[in-house]
Amino acid sequence: MQQFAEEKPGLPSTGNAGDAAQDDPYRWLEDIDSEQALAWVAARNAESEGELKARPGFDALRARLAAILDSREKIPYASVHGGLCYNFWRDAEHVRGIWRRTTLAQYRRPEPAWETLLDLDELARGEGENWVWAGVTWLEPHGDRVLVALSRGGGDAHELREFDLAARSFVEGGFFLPEAKSDVAWIDRDTLFVGTDFGPGSLSESGYPRIVKEWKRGTPLGSAVTVYEARPGDLAASGYTDSTPGYEREFIQRQLDFTTSELFLRRGGRLLLVPKPLDANAFTVRDQLVIELRSDWQPGARLYPQGALLATGFDEFMAGGLDFQLLFTPTPETSLDGVAVTRSALLLTILDKVKNRVVELRHVDGAWRRREVAAPAMGALGVASLDPDGSDEFFLTVTDFLHPTTLYLMRVGMDELEPLKAMPAFFDAHPYTVGQHAARSKDGTMVPYFVVMNRDTLPSGRNPTLLYGYGGFEVSLKPFYSGMTGAAWLDAGGIYVLANIRGGGEFGPRWHQAALRQHRQRAFDDFLAVAEDLIARGLTSPPHLGIMGGSNGGLLVGAAFTQRPELFGAVVCQVPLLDMRRYHALLAGHSWMSEYGDPDDPAEWSWLARYSPYHQVSAGQRYPRVLFTSSTRDDRVHPAHARKMAARMLEQGHDVLYWENTEGGHAGAADNAQTARMLALTYTFLLDALSKRP
């Protein structure tokens, strides 16, 4: 077993940030692929798998989860380009997956006839690489070329290759970029906007491209012409094209951080600032500019509220016009969840008490006409246009906790739903019921949460309960159908709880901003309030209450169990953020400083240190059992967060398991088999920890 370095006593929970960074005996675990670190990982993996795989039912659970993931009855979600439906598909036969296409007429059939364009298993075997699909960038509109992104092991960094759709092959001598966190967009068939690792100084401090160049076909990348250069401290810069026929425009975006940006129109070789608010999103829809506000904005005599959606003529706005039409106004219970564009309409997905509805807006005679779409009144709705320029058809995805997801085809102006595909029922939902409740947080804010459980469950206080949360980056957690959750947890007698805490986007920007930076503790307080409410209702008790979260959610559960260890019986902390002293120096961490704060600033470190799980964990405290999971190939959240936390807790004598997948990137797994193994380990750990206690 790898020996740990001796821990230095007296590590401060607050105080000087530099001292906290220096007094870190586990920095060696930040060297991702060092022999010493990988030996430690191998030893921890052997311990975790040795224990959990030996539990009764593990093999059966893994097999059931793998069957769900590999099921040929899953919905083959498609994007439509040039009238054809494109889908990426994995199953037991196609482990790495195939990229394929069919016609819309075929897609309507129960068993479409698919044409395979690219077989990743075949490609990986032929090239001796561990390729993982990372998507495509389309030449629009209706182009015959794409840029295929391939990741080694599932990380964010990827290789880009030009692919000919007609020939169904990579283009010999075509556009190619080696592995990097590149950002590319087509300008025309022979020209790209490209941001990549051009060499020293070309990446931001967050590790993303900060220089945008124009690259012509047939010329070396080194001769590409610089279009824009952001500052090193910015998050990133990128270029893109609005290819709508008759409204073609080129744009450059300077992303200062996750929520603020500058937008420039590129015209005649000049960059013209689009004078939107820094923290607003903006995009063009033919002759209109649509702006989504994150803060109140008063460009003229009228004040527009935070969370509103506005529209105005693009050319008029660039000429100084301030005549806006208000497309959506939030309320205390509603927020804008998404916008889709069809040939003649905008489709707004609204969150109303954390449940979706859809509103159709059509721009007619200079005004926007509004209509509620008669969509099924269920939990979560997803809208995707088939062709924003040439069609008014759109896909509608309908899902909730107990009803298998269904995919419909709809048309603007009509309420008829054409069922296209439906996910099979991977578990019997009849015994279960869904309730929505609210818990009062420490400052009095009411925090909603969903509970999924057997309708015959009694408030005995002994029910194994899993509480899940995220609470960051304006991400909304909505009802969803999961065969894995149903099969692995509900069918095993568990209660599943989804918490809609502050830091997320469930009630718009205000809900997110309420837990930013020095106010982060509010997200943790909300989560703890939900836990206390579940206990007060008698649904569970601390020995039977488990919590789970990933990434920012890993930080959430890390803070929760270090602050209130007596509330929980088990913790699953996935690909987590835990060392708030060094998070900004590890991989993409610098890009999250607008969310959390700057640990190099003593004033800001003072609030970060108060909750940083890595600095708050103590040898003298008793904690619930913890399973940390991570990925060696995660190039977004450094695996050292989980490694170092587990090492420190083991050294302190706490009951901890650690498991690290050697592939998978930030998702934690690179294929269905790896996902099934990871989930089987996770749920076996939870069931064992929460079901056998008195």
C-alpha positions as CSV (number, residue, x, y, z in Angstrom):
1,M,0.0,0.0,0.0
2,Q,1.2,3.5,-0.9
3,Q,2.4,5.3,2.3
4,F,0.9,8.7,2.9
5,A,3.1,11.7,3.7
6,E,2.8,12.8,7.3
7,E,0.1,15.3,7.7
8,K,1.1,18.6,9.2
9,P,-0.9,19.6,12.3
10,G,-2.8,22.8,12.7
11,L,-4.0,23.3,9.1
12,P,-6.1,26.5,9.4
13,S,-9.8,26.5,8.5
14,T,-9.4,30.2,7.8
15,G,-6.4,32.5,7.6
16,N,-3.6,33.0,5.1
17,A,-4.3,31.4,1.8
18,G,-0.6,30.9,0.9
19,D,0.0,29.0,4.2
20,A,-3.0,26.8,3.4
21,A,-1.6,25.9,0.0
22,Q,1.9,25.2,1.3
23,D,0.7,23.0,4.2
24,D,-0.7,20.4,1.8
25,P,1.0,17.0,2.3
26,Y,-0.9,15.4,-0.6
27,R,0.2,17.7,-3.5
28,W,1.9,14.7,-5.1
29,L,-1.5,13.3,-6.0
30,E,-2.0,16.3,-8.3
31,D,0.6,14.7,-10.7
32,I,-2.1,12.8,-12.6
33,D,-0.1,10.1,-14.3
34,S,2.9,9.8,-11.9
35,E,3.9,6.3,-10.9
36,Q,3.3,7.1,-7.3
37,A,-0.1,8.6,-7.8
38,L,-1.3,5.8,-10.1
39,A,-0.1,3.2,-7.6
40,W,-2.1,4.9,-4.9
41,V,-5.2,4.9,-7.2
42,A,-4.7,1.2,-8.1
43,A,-4.6,0.3,-4.4
44,R,-7.7,2.3,-3.6
45,N,-9.6,0.8,-6.6
46,A,-8.6,-2.7,-5.5
47,E,-10.0,-2.1,-2.0
48,S,-13.2,-0.5,-3.2
49,E,-13.9,-3.1,-5.9
50,G,-12.9,-5.9,-3.6
51,E,-15.4,-4.9,-1.0
52,L,-18.3,-3.8,-3.2
53,K,-18.2,-6.5,-5.9
54,A,-18.3,-9.1,-3.2
55,R,-21.7,-7.8,-2.0
56,P,-24.7,-10.0,-2.8
57,G,-26.5,-8.8,-5.8
58,F,-23.7,-6.7,-7.3
59,D,-23.2,-8.8,-10.4
60,A,-27.0,-9.0,-11.0
61,L,-27.3,-5.2,-10.6
62,R,-24.4,-4.5,-13.0
63,A,-25.9,-6.8,-15.6
64,R,-29.4,-5.2,-15.3
65,L,-27.9,-1.7,-15.6
66,A,-25.8,-2.8,-18.6
67,A,-28.9,-4.2,-20.3
68,I,-30.7,-0.9,-19.8
69,L,-27.8,1.1,-21.2
70,D,-27.4,-1.3,-24.2
71,S,-31.1,-1.6,-24.9
72,R,-31.9,-1.3,-28.6
73,E,-35.3,0.1,-27.5
74,K,-33.8,3.4,-26.3
75,I,-34.8,6.5,-28.1
76,P,-32.3,7.2,-30.9
77,Y,-32.3,11.0,-30.5
78,A,-31.6,12.8,-33.8
79,S,-30.6,16.2,-35.1
80,V,-31.8,17.1,-38.6
81,H,-29.5,18.6,-41.2
82,G,-30.3,18.9,-44.9
83,G,-33.5,16.9,-44.3
84,L,-31.7,13.9,-42.8
85,C,-31.8,12.7,-39.2
86,Y,-28.4,12.1,-37.7
87,N,-27.8,10.0,-34.6
88,F,-24.9,8.7,-32.5
89,W,-25.6,5.3,-31.0
90,R,-24.1,2.9,-28.5
91,D,-25.1,-0.6,-27.5
92,A,-23.5,-4.0,-26.7
93,E,-22.4,-4.5,-30.3
94,H,-21.2,-0.9,-30.8
95,V,-19.3,-0.3,-27.6
96,R,-17.7,3.0,-28.7
97,G,-20.6,3.8,-31.0
98,I,-21.6,4.5,-34.5
99,W,-22.6,7.8,-36.2
100,R,-25.5,7.2,-38.6
101,R,-28.3,8.8,-40.5
102,T,-31.7,8.2,-42.1
103,T,-34.6,10.1,-43.7
104,L,-37.4,11.6,-41.6
105,A,-39.8,9.2,-43.3
106,Q,-37.6,6.3,-42.1
107,Y,-37.2,7.8,-38.7
108,R,-40.9,7.8,-38.2
109,R,-40.9,4.0,-38.5
110,P,-40.4,1.7,-35.5
111,E,-37.2,0.2,-37.0
112,P,-35.6,2.8,-39.3
113,A,-33.1,1.8,-42.0
114,W,-29.9,3.5,-40.9
115,E,-26.9,4.4,-43.0
116,T,-23.7,4.2,-41.0
117,L,-21.3,7.1,-41.6
118,L,-18.6,6.4,-39.0
119,D,-17.9,3.3,-36.8
120,L,-15.8,4.4,-33.8
121,D,-15.1,0.8,-32.8
122,E,-13.6,0.1,-36.2
123,L,-11.7,3.4,-36.2
124,A,-10.3,2.8,-32.8
125,R,-9.1,-0.7,-33.7
126,G,-7.6,0.5,-36.9
127,E,-5.7,3.4,-35.3
128,G,-4.9,1.8,-32.0
129,E,-6.5,4.7,-30.1
130,N,-9.1,4.9,-27.4
131,W,-11.5,7.2,-29.3
132,V,-14.6,8.6,-27.6
133,W,-17.2,10.5,-29.6
134,A,-17.2,14.2,-28.9
135,G,-19.7,15.5,-31.5
136,V,-19.6,17.3,-34.8
137,T,-19.5,20.9,-36.1
138,W,-21.8,21.4,-39.1
139,L,-21.2,23.4,-42.3
140,E,-24.5,25.3,-42.5
141,P,-26.9,25.6,-44.1
142,H,-27.2,22.1,-45.5
143,G,-23.5,21.7,-46.1
144,D,-21.9,18.4,-47.1
145,R,-19.0,18.6,-44.6
146,V,-18.6,18.4,-40.8
147,L,-15.7,18.6,-38.4
148,V,-15.7,15.4,-36.3
149,A,-14.4,15.7,-32.7
150,L,-12.6,12.7,-31.2
151,S,-11.5,12.5,-27.6
152,R,-8.9,10.1,-26.2
153,G,-10.5,8.5,-23.2
154,G,-13.4,11.0,-22.9
155,G,-11.6,14.2,-21.8
156,D,-12.7,17.7,-23.0
157,A,-9.6,17.9,-25.2
158,H,-10.2,16.5,-28.7
159,E,-8.8,16.0,-32.1
160,L,-10.7,17.5,-35.1
161,R,-11.0,16.0,-38.6
162,E,-12.9,17.1,-41.6
163,F,-15.5,14.5,-42.8
164,D,-17.2,14.3,-46.2
165,L,-20.9,13.3,-45.7
166,A,-21.3,12.2,-49.3
167,A,-18.2,10.0,-49.4
168,R,-18.7,8.9,-45.8
169,S,-15.0,9.3,-45.1
170,F,-12.5,11.7,-43.7
171,V,-11.2,14.3,-46.2
172,E,-7.7,13.6,-47.2
173,G,-5.7,16.8,-46.7
174,G,-8.7,18.4,-45.2
175,F,-9.0,20.6,-42.1
176,F,-7.3,18.9,-39.1
177,L,-6.5,20.0,-35.6
178,P,-4.5,18.0,-33.1
179,E,-5.7,17.2,-29.6
180,A,-6.6,20.4,-27.7
181,K,-9.6,22.2,-26.2
182,S,-10.3,23.7,-29.6
183,D,-13.3,25.9,-30.6
184,V,-14.1,26.0,-34.3
185,A,-16.9,27.2,-36.6
186,W,-17.3,27.3,-40.4
187,I,-17.3,30.6,-42.1
188,D,-17.8,29.0,-45.5
189,R,-16.9,25.7,-47.1
190,D,-13.2,26.7,-47.3
191,T,-12.8,28.9,-44.3
192,L,-12.9,28.4,-40.5
193,F,-12.9,30.4,-37.4
194,V,-10.5,28.5,-35.2
195,G,-9.4,28.9,-31.6
196,T,-6.9,26.3,-30.4
197,D,-3.5,25.8,-28.7
198,F,-1.4,27.9,-31.2
199,G,1.6,27.7,-28.8
200,P,2.8,29.6,-25.7
201,G,0.4,32.3,-24.6
202,S,-2.5,31.3,-26.9
203,L,-4.6,29.8,-24.1
204,S,-6.4,31.7,-21.3
205,E,-5.5,31.1,-17.7
206,S,-8.5,28.7,-17.7
207,G,-6.9,26.6,-20.5
208,Y,-9.3,27.6,-23.3
209,P,-8.5,29.4,-26.6
210,R,-8.2,33.1,-26.2
211,I,-7.2,33.9,-29.8
212,V,-9.6,33.6,-32.8
213,K,-8.0,33.2,-36.2
214,E,-9.4,32.8,-39.8
215,W,-8.0,29.7,-41.4
216,K,-8.2,29.1,-45.2
217,R,-8.3,25.7,-46.7
218,G,-5.0,24.5,-48.1
219,T,-2.9,26.8,-45.9
220,P,-0.9,25.8,-42.8
221,L,-2.5,26.6,-39.5
222,G,0.5,28.9,-38.7
223,S,-0.5,31.2,-41.5
224,A,-4.0,31.7,-40.2
225,V,-4.9,35.4,-39.7
226,T,-5.7,36.6,-36.2
227,V,-9.2,38.1,-35.9
228,Y,-9.4,38.7,-32.2
229,E,-7.3,38.2,-29.1
230,A,-8.9,38.2,-25.6
231,R,-7.0,38.8,-22.4
232,P,-5.2,36.0,-20.6
233,G,-7.5,36.4,-17.6
234,D,-10.6,36.0,-19.7
235,L,-12.3,32.6,-19.9
236,A,-12.2,32.2,-23.7
237,A,-12.8,33.8,-27.2
238,S,-14.6,32.2,-30.1
239,G,-16.0,33.0,-33.5
240,Y,-19.2,31.8,-35.2
241,T,-21.5,32.5,-38.2
242,D,-25.2,33.1,-38.5
243,S,-25.8,31.3,-41.8
244,T,-29.5,32.1,-42.2
245,P,-30.0,32.8,-45.9
246,G,-30.3,36.5,-46.4
247,Y,-29.1,37.3,-42.9
248,E,-25.6,36.0,-43.0
249,R,-23.4,37.5,-40.2
250,E,-20.1,36.8,-38.5
251,F,-19.6,37.2,-34.8
252,I,-16.8,37.1,-32.3
253,Q,-17.5,36.5,-28.7
254,R,-15.2,37.4,-25.8
255,Q,-16.2,35.3,-22.8
256,L,-15.0,37.1,-19.7
257,D,-16.3,34.4,-17.3
258,F,-19.2,32.0,-17.2
259,T,-21.9,34.7,-17.1
260,T,-20.4,37.8,-18.7
261,S,-19.3,38.4,-22.3
262,E,-18.8,40.9,-25.1
263,L,-20.2,40.3,-28.6
264,F,-18.8,41.8,-31.8
265,L,-20.2,41.9,-35.3
266,R,-17.5,41.3,-37.9
267,R,-18.2,43.4,-40.9
268,G,-15.8,44.5,-43.6
269,G,-12.8,43.4,-41.6
270,R,-13.9,45.5,-38.6
271,L,-15.3,44.4,-35.2
272,L,-18.3,46.3,-34.1
273,L,-19.4,46.0,-30.5
274,V,-23.0,44.8,-30.0
275,P,-23.9,47.0,-27.0
276,K,-25.8,44.4,-24.9
277,P,-25.3,44.2,-21.2
278,L,-22.2,42.3,-20.2
279,D,-24.1,39.6,-18.3
280,A,-26.8,39.1,-20.9
281,N,-27.1,36.4,-23.6
282,A,-27.8,37.7,-27.1
283,F,-28.4,36.0,-30.5
284,T,-29.8,36.9,-33.9
285,V,-33.0,35.5,-35.4
286,R,-33.1,36.8,-39.0
287,D,-33.6,40.6,-38.7
288,Q,-34.1,40.4,-34.9
289,L,-31.7,40.6,-31.9
290,V,-32.9,38.6,-28.9
291,I,-31.5,39.4,-25.5
292,E,-31.9,37.4,-22.3
293,L,-31.2,39.5,-19.2
294,R,-29.4,38.3,-16.1
295,S,-29.8,41.7,-14.4
296,D,-32.2,44.6,-14.5
297,W,-31.4,46.8,-17.5
298,Q,-32.5,50.3,-18.2
299,P,-31.1,51.3,-21.7
300,G,-33.6,54.2,-22.0
301,A,-36.7,55.3,-20.2
302,R,-37.9,51.8,-19.4
303,L,-36.5,49.4,-16.9
304,Y,-36.5,45.7,-18.0
305,P,-36.4,43.1,-15.2
306,Q,-33.8,40.5,-14.5
307,G,-34.7,37.2,-16.3
308,A,-36.7,38.9,-19.1
309,L,-36.4,38.2,-22.8
310,L,-36.3,41.1,-25.2
311,A,-36.3,41.5,-29.0
312,T,-35.5,44.4,-31.3
313,G,-34.4,44.9,-34.9
314,F,-30.7,44.1,-35.1
315,D,-29.7,46.8,-37.5
316,E,-31.8,49.4,-35.6
317,F,-30.1,48.3,-32.3
318,M,-26.6,48.6,-33.9
319,A,-27.6,52.1,-35.1
320,G,-28.4,53.1,-31.5
321,G,-32.1,52.2,-31.4
322,L,-33.6,51.2,-28.0
323,D,-37.1,50.1,-29.0
324,F,-37.5,46.6,-27.4
325,Q,-40.5,44.2,-27.3
326,L,-40.8,42.2,-24.1
327,L,-41.2,38.6,-25.0
328,F,-41.0,37.1,-21.5
329,T,-41.3,38.5,-18.0
330,P,-40.4,36.3,-15.1
331,T,-42.5,36.0,-11.9
332,P,-41.5,34.7,-8.5
333,E,-42.4,31.2,-9.6
334,T,-41.5,31.2,-13.4
335,S,-38.3,31.5,-15.3
336,L,-37.1,31.1,-18.9
337,D,-35.6,27.6,-19.4
338,G,-34.8,27.6,-23.1
339,V,-35.4,29.1,-26.5
340,A,-35.7,27.2,-29.8
341,V,-35.9,28.8,-33.3
342,T,-38.0,27.6,-36.2
343,R,-38.6,29.2,-39.6
344,S,-41.4,31.5,-38.3
345,A,-41.4,31.3,-34.5
346,L,-39.5,31.3,-31.3
347,L,-40.5,28.5,-28.9
348,L,-39.9,29.4,-25.2
349,T,-39.6,26.7,-22.6
350,I,-40.8,28.1,-19.3
351,L,-40.1,26.7,-15.9
352,D,-43.2,27.1,-13.7
353,K,-42.7,25.8,-10.1
354,V,-39.9,23.6,-11.6
355,K,-42.2,22.1,-14.2
356,N,-42.2,23.0,-17.9
357,R,-44.6,24.5,-20.4
358,V,-44.0,25.8,-23.9
359,V,-45.0,29.2,-25.4
360,E,-44.9,29.9,-29.1
361,L,-44.0,33.4,-30.4
362,R,-44.4,34.5,-34.0
363,H,-43.1,37.7,-35.4
364,V,-45.9,39.1,-37.7
365,D,-46.3,42.6,-39.0
366,G,-43.6,43.9,-36.6
367,A,-45.2,42.4,-33.5
368,W,-44.8,39.2,-31.6
369,R,-47.9,37.0,-31.2
370,R,-48.1,34.7,-28.3
371,R,-49.7,31.2,-28.0
372,E,-49.5,28.5,-25.4
373,V,-48.5,25.2,-26.9
374,A,-50.8,22.3,-25.8
375,A,-48.0,20.1,-24.6
376,P,-48.5,17.2,-22.1
377,A,-48.7,18.6,-18.6
378,M,-45.9,16.5,-17.2
379,G,-42.6,17.2,-15.5
380,A,-39.9,18.3,-18.1
381,L,-40.3,19.3,-21.7
382,G,-37.5,19.7,-24.3
383,V,-37.8,21.5,-27.6
384,A,-35.5,21.1,-30.6
385,S,-36.1,22.6,-34.0
386,L,-35.7,20.4,-37.1
387,D,-34.4,23.2,-39.4
388,P,-34.5,26.8,-38.0
389,D,-34.3,28.2,-41.6
390,G,-36.5,25.9,-43.6
391,S,-39.1,24.2,-41.3
392,D,-41.6,24.9,-38.7
393,E,-41.5,21.4,-37.4
394,F,-39.9,20.6,-34.0
395,F,-39.2,17.7,-31.7
396,L,-40.8,17.7,-28.3
397,T,-39.4,15.5,-25.6
398,V,-41.7,14.7,-22.6
399,T,-40.4,13.1,-19.4
400,D,-40.9,12.8,-15.7
401,F,-39.8,10.5,-12.9
402,L,-42.2,7.7,-13.6
403,H,-43.2,7.9,-17.2
404,P,-40.7,6.7,-19.8
405,T,-39.5,9.6,-22.0
406,T,-41.6,10.1,-25.2
407,L,-40.4,12.0,-28.3
408,Y,-43.1,13.8,-30.4
409,L,-43.0,15.7,-33.7
410,M,-45.0,19.0,-33.7
411,R,-45.5,21.9,-35.9
412,V,-45.7,25.7,-35.2
413,G,-49.3,26.9,-35.0
414,M,-50.7,23.4,-34.4
415,D,-51.3,21.3,-31.2
416,E,-51.3,17.9,-32.8
417,L,-48.6,15.6,-31.4
418,E,-47.2,12.9,-33.6
419,P,-45.6,10.2,-31.4
420,L,-42.2,9.2,-32.9
421,K,-40.3,7.2,-30.3
422,A,-40.8,6.2,-26.7
423,M,-38.4,4.8,-24.2
424,P,-39.4,1.4,-22.8
425,A,-40.4,1.1,-19.1
426,F,-37.2,-0.1,-17.5
427,F,-38.9,-0.6,-14.2
428,D,-42.5,-1.0,-13.0
429,A,-43.6,2.6,-12.0
430,H,-47.0,1.6,-10.8
431,P,-46.1,1.2,-7.1
432,Y,-44.5,4.7,-7.0
433,T,-45.7,8.2,-6.5
434,V,-44.1,11.7,-6.9
435,G,-44.6,14.6,-4.5
436,Q,-43.3,18.1,-4.4
437,H,-42.5,19.8,-1.1
438,A,-40.6,22.8,0.2
439,A,-38.2,23.2,3.1
440,R,-37.5,26.4,4.9
441,S,-33.8,27.3,4.7
442,K,-31.7,29.0,7.3
443,D,-32.6,32.5,6.1
444,G,-36.3,31.7,5.6
445,T,-36.2,31.0,1.9
446,M,-38.5,28.2,0.8
447,V,-36.6,25.6,-1.2
448,P,-38.6,23.1,-3.3
449,Y,-37.8,19.5,-3.7
450,F,-39.3,16.4,-5.4
451,V,-39.8,13.0,-3.6
452,V,-40.2,9.7,-5.5
453,M,-41.2,6.8,-3.4
454,N,-43.4,3.7,-3.1
455,R,-47.0,4.9,-2.4
456,D,-47.2,2.4,0.5
457,T,-44.1,3.8,2.2
458,L,-44.7,4.6,5.9
459,P,-43.1,7.5,7.8
460,S,-41.1,5.0,9.9
461,G,-37.9,7.0,9.8
462,R,-36.1,3.9,8.5
463,N,-36.5,4.3,4.8
464,P,-33.2,4.3,2.8
465,T,-33.3,7.8,1.1
466,L,-31.0,9.3,-1.5
467,L,-30.9,13.1,-1.7
468,Y,-29.4,14.6,-4.8
469,G,-28.4,18.2,-5.5
470,Y,-26.2,20.5,-7.6
471,G,-26.8,24.2,-6.9
472,G,-24.5,26.0,-9.2
473,F,-23.8,27.7,-12.5
474,E,-27.5,28.4,-13.1
475,V,-28.2,24.7,-13.9
476,S,-31.8,23.6,-13.2
477,L,-32.6,20.2,-11.9
478,K,-35.9,19.0,-13.4
479,P,-37.9,15.8,-13.3
480,F,-36.4,13.0,-15.4
481,Y,-36.9,9.4,-16.2
482,S,-34.0,7.1,-15.3
483,G,-34.1,3.4,-15.7
484,M,-30.9,3.2,-13.7
485,T,-32.4,5.1,-10.7
486,G,-35.6,3.0,-10.9
487,A,-33.9,-0.3,-11.2
488,A,-31.0,0.3,-8.8
489,W,-32.7,2.4,-6.1
490,L,-36.5,2.6,-6.2
491,D,-36.9,-1.2,-6.9
492,A,-34.5,-1.8,-4.0
493,G,-36.9,0.0,-1.6
494,G,-35.2,3.4,-1.7
495,I,-36.7,6.9,-1.7
496,Y,-35.2,9.3,-4.3
497,V,-35.2,13.1,-3.6
498,L,-34.2,15.9,-6.0
499,A,-33.4,19.3,-4.4
500,N,-33.9,22.6,-6.2
501,I,-31.5,24.6,-4.2
502,R,-30.1,28.1,-4.8
503,G,-27.1,28.4,-7.1
504,G,-29.2,26.6,-9.8
505,G,-31.4,28.2,-12.4
506,E,-34.8,26.9,-11.3
507,F,-36.2,30.4,-10.7
508,G,-33.9,32.3,-13.1
509,P,-30.8,34.4,-12.6
510,R,-31.9,35.6,-9.1
511,W,-31.9,32.0,-7.8
512,H,-28.3,31.5,-9.1
513,Q,-27.0,34.8,-8.0
514,A,-28.3,34.3,-4.5
515,A,-25.6,31.7,-3.9
516,L,-22.6,33.2,-5.7
517,R,-19.2,33.8,-4.2
518,Q,-19.5,35.0,-0.5
519,H,-23.1,33.7,-0.5
520,R,-22.2,30.1,-1.4
521,Q,-23.2,28.9,2.0
522,R,-26.8,29.6,1.1
523,A,-26.7,26.6,-1.3
524,F,-25.4,24.4,1.4
525,D,-28.0,25.7,3.9
526,D,-30.7,24.9,1.4
527,F,-29.5,21.4,0.9
528,L,-29.2,20.8,4.7
529,A,-32.7,22.2,5.1
530,V,-34.1,19.7,2.7
531,A,-32.3,16.9,4.6
532,E,-33.8,18.1,7.9
533,D,-37.3,18.4,6.4
534,L,-37.1,14.8,5.2
535,I,-36.2,13.7,8.7
536,A,-38.9,15.9,10.2
537,R,-41.5,14.3,7.9
538,G,-40.5,10.9,9.2
539,L,-39.5,9.7,5.8
540,T,-36.0,8.8,6.9
541,S,-33.5,9.4,9.7
542,P,-29.8,10.2,9.6
543,P,-28.6,6.6,9.6
544,H,-30.7,6.0,6.5
545,L,-30.2,9.3,4.6
546,G,-27.6,9.4,1.9
547,I,-26.5,12.2,-0.3
548,M,-25.0,12.3,-3.8
549,G,-23.7,15.0,-6.1
550,G,-21.1,15.4,-8.9
551,S,-18.7,18.1,-10.0
552,N,-20.1,21.3,-8.3
553,G,-22.6,18.9,-6.7
554,G,-19.5,17.0,-5.3
555,L,-18.5,20.3,-3.6
556,L,-22.1,20.5,-2.3
557,V,-22.1,17.1,-0.6
558,G,-18.5,17.6,0.6
559,A,-19.6,20.8,2.4
560,A,-22.8,19.2,3.6
561,F,-21.1,16.2,5.3
562,T,-18.2,18.2,6.8
563,Q,-20.6,20.8,8.2
564,R,-23.4,18.5,9.4
565,P,-22.0,14.9,9.6
566,E,-24.6,13.8,12.1
567,L,-27.4,14.3,9.4
568,F,-26.2,11.5,7.0
569,G,-25.5,7.8,6.9
570,A,-23.6,7.8,3.6
571,V,-22.1,10.1,1.0
572,V,-21.3,9.6,-2.7
573,C,-19.1,12.4,-3.9
574,Q,-18.5,12.2,-7.7
575,V,-15.8,13.9,-9.9
576,P,-15.9,16.6,-7.1
577,L,-14.5,20.0,-6.5
578,L,-13.1,19.9,-2.9
579,D,-9.9,21.9,-2.5
580,M,-11.0,25.5,-2.6
581,R,-7.5,26.8,-2.0
582,R,-6.1,25.4,-5.2
583,Y,-9.1,24.8,-7.4
584,H,-8.2,27.8,-9.6
585,A,-4.8,26.4,-10.3
586,L,-6.0,23.0,-11.4
587,L,-7.1,22.4,-15.0
588,A,-10.2,24.5,-15.9
589,G,-10.6,25.8,-12.3
590,H,-9.6,29.4,-13.1
591,S,-12.8,29.7,-15.2
592,W,-14.9,29.2,-12.1
593,M,-13.6,32.2,-10.0
594,S,-16.7,34.3,-10.9
595,E,-18.8,31.5,-9.3
596,Y,-16.7,30.9,-6.1
597,G,-14.2,33.7,-5.6
598,D,-10.4,34.1,-5.7
599,P,-8.5,32.1,-3.0
600,D,-5.4,34.3,-3.6
601,D,-7.3,37.3,-2.3
602,P,-7.2,37.0,1.6
603,A,-10.7,38.5,2.0
604,E,-12.2,36.0,-0.5
605,W,-10.2,33.1,0.9
606,S,-11.7,33.9,4.3
607,W,-15.2,32.8,3.0
608,L,-13.9,30.0,0.8
609,A,-11.9,28.5,3.7
610,R,-15.0,28.4,5.9
611,Y,-16.6,25.7,3.7
612,S,-13.7,24.2,1.7
613,P,-14.2,20.5,2.5
614,Y,-10.6,19.7,2.1
615,H,-9.7,22.2,4.8
616,Q,-12.7,21.6,7.1
617,V,-12.4,17.8,7.4
618,S,-11.0,16.9,10.9
619,A,-9.5,13.9,12.6
620,G,-11.6,14.6,15.7
621,Q,-14.9,14.4,14.0
622,R,-17.1,11.4,13.1
623,Y,-18.3,11.4,9.5
624,P,-20.7,9.2,7.6
625,R,-19.1,6.7,5.2
626,V,-18.0,8.3,1.9
627,L,-17.4,6.9,-1.6
628,F,-15.4,9.2,-3.8
629,T,-15.4,8.5,-7.5
630,S,-13.3,10.3,-10.1
631,S,-11.7,9.8,-13.5
632,T,-8.0,9.8,-14.5
633,R,-8.9,11.4,-17.8
634,D,-11.1,14.2,-16.4
635,D,-9.4,17.3,-17.8
636,R,-12.1,19.7,-16.4
637,V,-12.2,19.0,-12.6
638,H,-8.8,17.6,-11.6
639,P,-9.0,14.1,-10.0
640,A,-6.7,15.4,-7.3
641,H,-9.7,17.0,-5.6
642,A,-11.1,13.5,-4.8
643,R,-7.7,11.9,-4.4
644,K,-6.5,14.3,-1.8
645,M,-9.7,14.4,0.1
646,A,-9.8,10.6,0.3
647,A,-6.1,10.5,1.3
648,R,-6.6,13.0,4.1
649,M,-9.7,11.3,5.4
650,L,-8.0,7.9,5.4
651,E,-5.0,9.3,7.2
652,Q,-7.3,10.7,9.8
653,G,-8.9,7.3,10.3
654,H,-12.3,7.9,8.6
655,D,-14.3,5.2,6.8
656,V,-13.7,6.1,3.1
657,L,-13.7,4.3,-0.2
658,Y,-12.1,5.7,-3.3
659,W,-12.7,4.6,-6.9
660,E,-11.2,6.2,-10.0
661,N,-12.0,5.1,-13.6
662,T,-9.0,5.3,-15.9
663,E,-11.1,6.7,-18.7
664,G,-14.3,8.7,-19.1
665,G,-13.5,12.4,-18.7
666,H,-15.7,14.5,-16.6
667,A,-18.6,12.0,-17.2
668,G,-16.7,9.4,-15.3
669,A,-17.1,6.7,-17.9
670,A,-16.3,6.3,-21.6
671,D,-18.8,3.6,-22.6
672,N,-21.9,1.7,-21.4
673,A,-20.0,-1.1,-19.7
674,Q,-18.0,1.4,-17.7
675,T,-21.1,3.4,-16.8
676,A,-22.9,0.2,-15.6
677,R,-19.9,-0.8,-13.4
678,M,-19.6,2.7,-11.9
679,L,-23.3,2.9,-11.1
680,A,-23.4,-0.7,-9.7
681,L,-20.5,0.2,-7.4
682,T,-22.3,3.4,-6.4
683,Y,-25.7,1.9,-5.6
684,T,-24.2,-1.1,-3.9
685,F,-22.3,1.2,-1.6
686,L,-25.5,3.2,-0.8
687,L,-27.8,0.2,-0.3
688,D,-25.2,-1.5,2.0
689,A,-24.6,1.7,4.0
690,L,-28.3,2.8,4.4
691,S,-30.4,-0.3,4.4
692,K,-28.8,-2.4,7.2
693,R,-28.7,0.1,10.1
694,P,-31.2,0.0,13.0
